[in-house]
């Protein structure tokens, strides 16, 4: 199936509410992930949120 650029953009626009609804849930093991990212990206990661 070939999808043009505008068709892909329209599809993403239509499914956006379904995708962003999942972002509200807490992520499993977030503290562990954040600690690992702090080690790898210590110069770019701000932890003073």
Order of alpha helices (4+ residues) and beta strands (2+ residues): alpha-alpha
